[in-house]
Amino acid sequence: MECRVKWIGAEGMSFVAETESGHSFVMDGAAEGGGRNLGRRPMETVLAGTGGCTAYDVVVILRKSGQSVSGCEVQLSAERAQVDPKVFTKIHMHFVVRGKDLKPSLVESAIKLSHGKYCSASAMLGKTAQISHDYEIVAE
C-alpha cells in the first residue's frame, strides 16, 4: 500500500493525501498550529479509518453468518495522551447495527472478531489505547 502526502500551502498547514486507490483528501491543522481548518485533522483521519475498518469487518462477518444486515454505524469517542506523542489512550466504539431478525450473539461475535482478528487499525491502536465497545440493534 502506498500513499503520498503533500504540503500545499506555504502560508498554512494544509496537506493533500493521494492514496494508491486513486482517491485524495485534504488534511489541515488547527488554527493554533498554523492551520486554517480546510480539512480534517490527521488524527481525526486515523480515528475515522479505524471506524471504517471495523464497520467493514462487522458487515462482512454478519453477511457471511447469514444475517440480513442493512446498516452499520460506528460512533467513536477517543482520549489522547496529554504529552507528545499524543497517542490515543482510550477509544470507545458504539455500534448501531440495523437489519431484520439480527441475532445479538452474532452481532457481538462479529464485533469481537473484528477487534481480535481482522481489523488492522484496531490492532495497531490497541497497542496504546484501551479499546471498548458496545452495540445496539435496530430491527427493521
Summary of the structure (lengths in Angstrom):
residues: 140
radius of gyration: 17.4
end to end distance: 37.9
largest distance: 54.6
contacts: 398
relative contact order: 0.15
helix: 34%
strand: 38%
